[in-house]
Structure formats: C-alpha cells, structure tokens
Amino acid sequence: MITGASSGIGAATARYVAAQGAAVVLMARREDALKALAGEITAAGGRALARPGDVTSVRDVRDVVAAAVDTFGSLDAAFNNAGWGTAGARLHELPEEVYDQIMDVNVRGTWNCLRQQIPVMLAGKGGAIVNTSSIAGQFATGAAAPYVAAKHAVIGMTKAAAAEYGEQGIRVNALVVGTTRTELMEGVIERYPEVEKQAVARTIQRRMAEPLEIARAAAWLLSDDSSFVTGAAVPVDGGCSAV
C-alpha cells in the first residue's frame, strides 16, 4: 500500500517495487492520475490497484486497506508517503486553515494509516511500514513551522510504533527525505525561487534528489533486505544532515 501515490516519490516507488514483483495498492486523492499510473504498471506486466482516497479520512483509509486484503490476500508492506506543506509565511502570519491542513495530512494521515494497517499485519505474518518524514523532522529548514513540527511528529510516531509492535513482527521506519523534485516542491520553488538555492546549499552533493532515489531507499526498508532495521529515521538527503 502506497499513499500519495499519484505523483512524485509515491509514484516512483510504485513503479519501482512493482517492477520487482510487488503487488501495489495505490492511494491518493487524484483519481485520474492514480488510474493512469495503475494502467501503466499493469501494461508493463505488474499488478496494481488504484483506490482513490484521502488519508485524513478514516473511512477512506479503512477502505483501501480492505481492498488490499480482498484483492491480493494480505497487506505485507505499507509506505505512508502522503504529505503536504508550504513555505514563505512566518509562524505568526500563517492562517489557521493552513496549520490544520499541514497537521491533518502529515500527522493525522500517518496515524490513520498506521491504525488500519497494523491490525491486518498483526493478523498475518507481520510486515514492514515506512513513513515519510523529512529533514524538516530534524531541524528548521525554512518550511512553514507547522510542517517542521509535523515531520518531527512523524518520526516520533514511527519510533513509538516500532517499539510497540516489534516483537510481533512489524517493523516501522521513517525516511528522512531531503529536498526532492516533486510536483509539490516545484510548486513551492515557483512561488519562492530562493527555496531551491537554499536547499541545494545545505547538501553535500549540492543538488536536489530525484523521486527514484527516494523510492529505492523506501523499497529497501520495505523489503527483507532491511530485516534488522526498525525504529530508525533513515536520512536520504544528499548529506544534508551530516553538516
């Protein structure tokens, strides 16, 4: 199960793991883009199910998890990748509705997914979950203050879930993602061109990531190749957190 799957990191991960043989259940709000991606994966010989939905809705998440089990027989791995953020406005200038959206998508959305995914994994053979955090989950990046707070919260929730369910065969990790050329980030850069220069200046590699680079790390954490990794906040940030 991959949320935020209609573009960017989510779509790249869907293509990558499907090419390796995984059956993917794709969740995002944009139905047309989601169905197009599922069709692309299927045409390439993969297995994909598109289920539009909003991670802030308990009902939507429950329905997608149920569809995964009904269609493919189990839920073995989940990439809780849906997120939303912005930049530009200082904390005291940020409208309440922007705060609410940032916290709802990033924190409540992750919470909703974990609450529905974990019982299914407990009833099966366990599984692996990856939550998308950010370098904003470790320090202030210039993103809006609620986004920084939300991505810190994702790491905290990841550690708590890993500790609670590790003995029952469920691994939970977070990706600490550096600035990546996603549709959302391109929109931010269009409004605030200085963001790209600031982001690149922070990294050892002096560039932004491509979605596929993040997808490869997510796939590793979701696979048995990372079987002794849980409760971790894994940086995929071009060295940003090293300096």
C-alpha positions, 0 to 999 in steps of 0.5 A: 500500500502506497499513499500519495501515490499519484505523483512524485516519490509515491509514484516512483516507488510504485513503479519501482517495487512493482517492477520487482514483483510487488503487488501495489495498492495505490492511494491518493486523492487524484483519481485520474492520475492514480488510474493512469499510473495503475494502467501503466504498471499493469501494461508493463506486466505488474499488478496494481490497484488504484483506490482513490482516497484521502488519508485524513479520512478514516473511512477512506483509509479503512477502505483501501486497506480492505481492498488490499486484503480482498484483492491480493490476500494480505497487506505485507508492506505499507509506505505512508508517503502522503504529505503536504506543506508550504513555505514563505509565511512566518509562524505568526502570519500563517492562517489557521486553515493552513496549520490544520491542513499541514497537521491533518495530512502529515500527522493525522494521515500517518496515524490513520494509516498506521491504525488500519494497517497494523491490525491486518499485519498483526493478523498475518505474518507481520510486515514492514511500514515506512513513513515519510518524514523529512529533514524538516523532522530534524531541524528548521529548514525554512518550511512553514513551522507547522510542517517542521513540527509535523515531520518531527511528529512523524518520526516520533510516531514511527519510533513509538510504533516500532517499539510497540509492535516489534516483537510481533513482527512489524517493523516501522521506519521513517525516511528522512527525505531531503529536498526532492523534485516533486510536483509539490516542491516545484510548486513551492520553488515557483512561488519562492525561487530562493527555496531551491538555492537554499536547499541545494546549499545545505547538501553535500552533493549540492543538488536536489534528489530525484523521486527514484532515489527516494523510492529505492531507499523506501523499497529497501526498508520495505523489503527483507533486505532491511530485516534488522532495521526498525525504529530508525529515521533513515536520512536520504538527503544528499548529506544534508544532515551530516553538516 
